[in-house]
Amino acid sequence: MTWLFIIGVFAVAGAFYLYGRRKHRRESGLTNFQRHIDALSPERRRESFDRVRSQNRDDDQWGRR
């Protein structure tokens, strides 16, 4: 009887785990793709380069290099 209870608990926990993964994967696939495409756009790359350049100027100003 105890073994049946333990197996039942694991089965329910496994079902919740699989349900959560399926739901998350479906939502994040498209979102993840859009995030990657957005990161490749020239505007986003320019913003990233500008941030790095400003940090490098701050480091040079304070003599950290």
Secondary structure, 3 states (H helix, E strand, C coil): CHHHHHHHHHHHHHHHHHHHHHHHHHHHHHHHHHHHHHHHCHHHHHHHHHHHHHHHHHHHHCCCC
